[in-house]
Amino acid sequence: MAINRAALAKQLLPGLNAIFGLSYKLVDNEHEPLFDMESSERSFEEEQGMALFGTAPVKGEGAAVQYDDANETWTARYTHETIALAFAITEEAFEDELYNTLGKVKSQGLGRAMANTKQVKAAAVYNNGFDTSYPIGDGQPVFSTAHPTQGGGHQSNRVSVDLSETALENAVINISLLKDERGILVGATPRSLHLPPQSQFVAHRILKSNLRVGTADNDANALKDMGLFSKGWSINRRFTDTNAWFIRTDIPNGPKMFTRVPLQTKMEGDFDTGNVRYKARERYSFGVSDWRALYGRTGSN
C-alpha cells in the first residue's frame, strides 16, 4: 500500500511549525566491537576447526617413535540472510506535500529500520548465546560449561556471577587456562569487555580506577596495571539481560560478521499508477566459530 495524501493530511497545508519523529540519532554501530568484520562472495561461508597433536611422550632408547593424528573437528557455517524493506508514495502525495517529509522518510526512515535490524541480529548472537536452542558447531551454545574436546572431558567459557572486580579477576584466570582440543594451553588473554548500559558505571570504576574499587585498602588496581582489557569496554543497548557481561579474548576466528552485499537503495516509478517506490536491501550473517574467543555471563541463572 502506498503512502497517500490521507496519511499526510497536516503536511499538505501551510502553517506547521515543526514535524517531529524524523531526526532521531541512530544507534547503529554497537555491533562493531562485538565481531570481526569480513566480506563474502558466496551464499554462505564455512570455517573448519582442527585438532592437532597432543603432548609428546618420552621415547625410550631404541624404541619406535609414537605417531599421532591430526583431524578436523566441527564446522561453523555462516548463511547469509537478505534483509530488505520498501515503501511507496502516491504521485499526488509526492506533489502536494509541503515540508520535504517524504525525502526524510526515504533517507532516514529506511536507514533507521535497516540499521536497527542489523543491531538486533548482532546482539542476538550474545543474547541467545546461553540457549541450547542456538548451538554452534560443537553442539553447545556459544557460552557453555560443557564444550566437548577430543582430548576427553569438557571446557567452559561461562561464568555465573554478576560483574565485579573479583568476577573479572576470576574470569581472567579461567581464560588463561583454556586449552585446545588435545588439552594444550592456548595462551588466551582478555581483550575487551561488553555490557548492557546498566553496568557501564561499574565497568568504568573497575577498569579505570588507579586503586581497588570499593575498599579502604591502598592496593593497586591490578586489572588496570597489568594492561588487561587493552581494548577497553563498550555497551550494547540491545543486550536483553541487565546483568549479563561478555569478554572477547585474543583467540582468532571467534565472533564474525560476513557482509555479502552492503546496503543498497533503489528508487523507481510505476508507469500505470505514478507511485514512486523506494527499497533498501543488504545481505549479511553473524555467528561464532571458535568459542574460546568469548567468555560470558547471563544474568538469568
N, C-alpha and C positions, 0 to 999 in steps of 0.2 A: 504494500500500500504506500502510495506517495504522500509526502507531507504537502498538505494543501492549504489554501488560504484560511479555512476554518481553524486550522491548528495554529495559525499565526495572526489571529484577528487583531490583537492590540498593535502588532507590528506593521499593520497596513495603514495606520493612521498617525499623523504627526502628534507631538506633544509628550512622548515618553522621555523621562529624564535619564533613565538607565535601564539596561537589561542585565539581570544578574544570573549567575549559574553558568556563564560561558568562559570564565577566565581563571578557574582554579588552577593551582600549581599541580604539576604532575609528580606523582611518587612512583617513578618508573625505572630506576636503576638499582634498586636494592638487591637485585639478584646477582649483580656482578661480583661482589666479594664471595659469593657462595659457590661459584662454579668457575672452572676453566673453560674458556670460550674457544671453540673450533668451528671450522666450516665443513660442509659436506657436499659431495656431488652425486650422492646415491640416495635411494629411497630409504635406506637405513644404514647405520654404522654398527660394526661389531668390534669388540675388544676382547682379546683372549688372555686368560690367566695361565701362568706356567708354574709348575712345581719343579724346582731344580734339585740339587743333591742335598742329602743330609750330612751330618757331621762325619768327617773322615775317620775311619777306625785305624787302630795300630796294625801295621803289617809285620808279622813275625819273620825272623830271618829265614830265608829260603822258602817262605810260604808264598802262595799266589796272591796277587793283589785282588781285592774285592771290587766288584762292579756295582754301580748304582744306576738307576734310571731317572731320566727327566721326562715329564709328561705334561700334557695340558690339564688345566683344572676347569673352571667354569667360564662361560661366555657371557659377556654383558652386551646386550643389544639395545640400540637407540633407534626407535622407529619414529620417524618424523611425522608430526601432525600438521594438518593445514588449518590455519586459523584465519577466518575471514568474516567481514561484516560489510553491509551495504545499506544505502538508503536512497530514496528517490524524492524529487521535488517537482511539483507540477509546474508547468510553464507559467501559469498565471501567478502562482505564489512567488516564483523567481522574479517576475516582472514587477510585482506590486509591493514587495517587502521593502521597507524604507531604511532599515538600520544595519544593513550588511550582516544580519544574523546568520544567514544561510552560509556565507563564507566561513564564519567561525564554527558553525556546526560541522562543516566539511573538514576544516583544518584541525580543530581542537577536539570536537566530539569523537570523530573516528580515532584520532590519535590516543585520546584518553582510554577509550574502550579497548583498543588493541594492546596498549601498554599494560592495562590492568590485568588482562588475561594472561599475559606473559609472566607478570609478577606472581599471580595466584598459582600458576602452574609450577613456577620455580620453587616457591615456598612449600608447595605440596610435597616435594621430594623429602623435605625435612619434617613437615607436619605428619606425613604418613610413614615416616622412617622407622617407627616402632611397631607398626601394624603388620601382622603376619599375612594380611591380605595383599600386601605390596612387597613381595620378595624380590631380592636381586638375584644375581646368577647363582649364588651358592645355596639358594633355597631359603635363606633367612632374610628378615627385613634389614634395612641398612644398619640400624642400631640393634644389636643383639648380644646376649650373653652366651650364645651357642653357635658361633660361626664355626663350621666344621673344617678340619685340616687333614691333609693326607698323612701327616705325621702322627695322627691319633689325637684324641681329645678335642677340646673346643677353646675358642678365644672370644673375648668380649671387647666391645667398644661402646659400652653403655654404662652409665652411672645413674644412681637412684637418689641423689641428694640435691637440694637446692644450691644455687650459686653462692659460694663463699670463698674466702681465702683458702681455707682448708680443703674445700672441694676441688678447687683448681690445682692446688699442690698435689693432691692425690691423683688427679687426672693426669698431670704431667708425669708422675712416676709410672702410672699404668701405661701411658703411651710409650714411654721409654722402654718398656718390657715387651712390646708387641713383637711377634715372631712371624716368620714366613710359613709356607705350607709344610716345611720339613723341620720346623722347630728352631730355626736360626734367627737370632735377633735382627731386626730390620733397621735399627737406629733411628726410629721416628722421634720427632720433636714437635711441639705445638707451634703453629704459625699464626693463627688468628682465632678470635672468639666472636660468636654470633648469637644475638639475643633478641627477645621481644623488647619493645620500648619500656616495659615496666621494670626491666633490670638494668637500664643504661647507667643509672647513677651509682648503683652498686659496682658495676664493672669499672667505671671510671675511678672510683675510690680505690678499688683493689689493685688496678694495674698502674695507676698514675701517682699514688702517694709515695713519698720518699721513705716513710716509716710504715710499720704494720698498721692495718686498719682496725679501729675499734678496740684498741688495747693501750694501756698506760705504759707498756714496756717500750724501751727505746731501741727496739730491734729494727734492722733494715728490712725493707720490703724486698724479699728475695725474688719474687716474680718479676719485679722491675729490674733489680740489679743484675740478675742473671741473663738479661736480654731475651727472656721468653716472650712469646706472642709478639714477634717482631713486626707483624703487620697489623697490630692493634686489635680493635674490636669494632663491630658495626651492629646496628639494629636492623631488624626487618619487621615492618609493621603488619605483615601478613602471616607471621607466626601465630598460630591459634592458641597455644598454651602459654600463659603468662609466666610460668615457672621454668619453661624449657630453656636450655642453653646448649650450644654446639661449639665444638672445636674443630678447625681444619688443621691437619698435620701437614708435614712436608713430604708425605708419601705421594708420588706422582700417580696420575691416571685414577683419580678419585671421582668427585662430582664434576660432571661435564654438561655443557650446553652445546649442541650442534645446530648451526644455522644452515638450513638447506636453501631457503630463499629469503632474503631480507625483506623488510616491509616495503610493499609496493602499493601505490594508489592509482586508480584509474577513474576516468570520467567519460561518459558517453551520453548522447541524446537519443531519444526514441522518436523516430520519424512520425509514427502514427499519433502518439499522444502529446508529443512535445515535452514529456517529462525528462528531467536530467537525472541520471543515476551516477552515484559515486560508490566506489568499492575500495576497501583496503584488504590486503592479503599478505600472509607470510607463512613460512614453514620452518619448524624447529622441533627439537626434542631435548628433554632433560633426563638425567639418570646418574647412576653411580657405578663405576667399575670396581675398584678396589676399596673395600670398606675400611681398610686401615688408614685411609686418608681422612676419616671422620671419627669423632668421639662425641657422644651426646647424652642428654638427659631430657626425659619427658616429665612434665610436672604432674601427670595423671596417675603416677604409681607411688 
